[in-house]
């Protein structure tokens, strides 16, 4: 199984673009963030889940690669997958693909830590959580 799942679609509007005529960094981040919230919900970490469990995943690090500029009118989709499941953390990758050309536009890799909301500290991922995440684990040969 590839692990990748679609988590968002968008159009690049002129107001997403800067003085150079391509989508500005802040909007790549915003589109990835929309995909991230949908993906976290699929993994059982929606806003209601967080309150029920008293724990959630929090971002510790983001690494973004800008590959192909997107201009006004570009149609893009966000796909998401897990690239690593550790003891207390995991890595999630989102990729932005232009739906008309099929070109990879950008990727972001996020290190997320499982976090106890009461103690404000990282805690181990349970085996049940890891098992629930496993269908979304990307094939190492299919990361971009």
C-alpha positions as CSV (number, residue, x, y, z in Angstrom):
1,X,0.0,0.0,0.0
2,X,1.3,3.5,-0.9
3,X,0.1,5.2,2.3
4,X,-0.7,8.4,0.3
5,X,-4.2,9.9,0.7
6,X,-5.7,13.1,-0.7
7,X,-6.2,15.7,2.0
8,X,-7.0,18.9,0.2
9,X,-7.6,20.8,-3.1
10,X,-7.2,24.4,-3.9
11,X,-6.9,27.0,-6.6
12,X,-4.1,29.6,-6.6
13,X,-5.8,33.0,-6.6
14,X,-4.0,36.2,-7.6
15,X,-4.0,37.4,-4.0
16,X,-1.9,34.2,-3.1
17,X,0.9,35.6,-5.3
18,X,3.7,38.1,-4.6
19,X,5.3,40.7,-6.7
20,X,7.2,38.0,-8.7
21,X,3.9,36.6,-9.9
22,X,4.0,33.2,-8.2
23,X,2.4,31.8,-5.0
24,X,4.0,33.3,-1.9
25,X,5.5,31.0,0.8
26,X,2.8,31.8,3.3
27,X,0.2,30.3,1.1
28,X,2.1,27.1,0.5
29,X,2.2,26.7,4.3
30,X,-1.5,27.5,4.6
31,X,-2.5,25.0,1.9
32,X,-0.3,22.3,3.6
33,X,-1.9,23.3,7.0
34,X,-5.4,22.6,5.6
35,X,-4.2,19.2,4.4
36,X,-2.6,18.5,7.8
37,X,-5.8,19.2,9.7
38,X,-7.8,16.8,7.5
39,X,-5.0,14.2,7.7
40,X,-4.8,14.4,11.5
41,X,-8.5,13.9,11.7
42,X,-8.2,10.7,9.6
43,X,-5.5,9.5,12.1
44,X,-7.8,10.1,15.0
45,X,-6.5,13.4,16.1
46,X,-9.3,15.8,15.2
47,X,-10.3,18.6,17.6
48,X,-12.8,16.4,19.5
49,X,-10.4,13.5,19.7
50,X,-7.8,15.8,21.3
51,X,-10.1,16.8,24.1
52,X,-11.3,13.3,24.7
53,X,-7.8,11.8,24.9
54,X,-6.1,14.7,26.7
55,X,-3.3,14.3,24.2
56,X,-2.6,15.3,20.6
57,X,0.2,15.6,18.0
58,X,2.1,18.9,18.0
59,X,4.5,20.2,15.3
60,X,8.2,20.2,16.3
61,X,9.8,20.9,12.9
62,X,8.8,21.8,9.3
63,X,11.0,21.4,6.3
64,X,9.6,22.7,3.0
65,X,10.9,22.1,-0.5
66,X,9.7,24.4,-3.3
67,X,10.0,22.6,-6.5
68,X,7.9,24.2,-9.2
69,X,6.3,27.7,-9.0
70,X,2.6,28.0,-9.0
71,X,0.9,30.9,-10.6
72,X,-2.6,32.4,-10.5
73,X,-5.2,29.9,-11.7
74,X,-3.1,26.8,-10.9
75,X,-5.2,23.9,-9.5
76,X,-3.4,21.9,-6.8
77,X,-4.1,19.0,-4.6
78,X,-2.5,18.0,-1.3
79,X,-1.6,14.4,-0.6
80,X,-0.4,13.2,2.8
81,X,1.4,10.2,4.2
82,X,3.4,9.1,7.2
83,X,7.1,8.6,6.5
84,X,8.3,7.4,10.0
85,X,6.6,6.2,13.2
86,X,8.9,6.5,16.3
87,X,8.4,6.0,20.0
88,X,7.1,9.5,20.8
89,X,7.0,11.1,17.4
90,X,6.3,10.6,13.7
91,X,7.1,12.3,10.4
92,X,4.3,13.3,8.1
93,X,4.9,14.4,4.5
94,X,2.5,16.5,2.5
95,X,3.0,17.0,-1.3
96,X,1.4,19.6,-3.5
97,X,0.7,18.5,-7.0
98,X,-0.6,20.6,-9.9
99,X,-3.7,18.7,-10.9
100,X,-3.6,19.9,-14.5
101,X,0.1,19.2,-15.3
102,X,0.8,16.5,-12.7
103,X,3.9,18.4,-11.7
104,X,5.1,18.2,-8.1
105,X,5.0,21.8,-6.8
106,X,6.3,21.4,-3.2
107,X,6.6,19.1,-0.3
108,X,6.8,19.6,3.4
109,X,8.0,17.2,6.0
110,X,6.7,17.7,9.6
111,X,8.1,16.1,12.7
112,X,5.2,15.7,15.1
113,X,5.4,14.8,18.8
114,X,2.7,13.0,20.8
115,X,1.9,15.5,23.6
116,X,0.1,15.3,26.9
117,X,-2.1,18.4,27.2
118,X,-2.1,18.3,31.0
119,X,1.6,17.8,31.7
120,X,2.7,19.7,28.6
121,X,5.3,17.0,27.8
122,X,5.8,14.4,25.1
123,X,4.5,10.9,25.8
124,X,5.0,7.5,24.0
125,X,2.7,6.6,21.1
126,X,0.6,3.6,22.1
127,X,0.7,0.4,20.1
128,X,-3.0,1.0,19.2
129,X,-2.2,4.5,17.8
130,X,0.8,3.1,15.8
131,X,-1.4,0.3,14.4
132,X,-4.0,2.9,13.3
133,X,-1.4,4.9,11.6
134,X,0.2,2.0,9.7
135,X,-2.1,2.1,6.6
136,X,-0.9,5.7,6.0
137,X,2.8,4.7,6.1
138,X,4.4,5.7,2.7
139,X,6.5,3.3,0.7
140,X,10.1,4.6,1.0
141,X,10.3,4.4,-2.8
142,X,7.3,6.7,-3.2
143,X,8.2,9.8,-1.1
144,X,7.9,12.4,-3.9
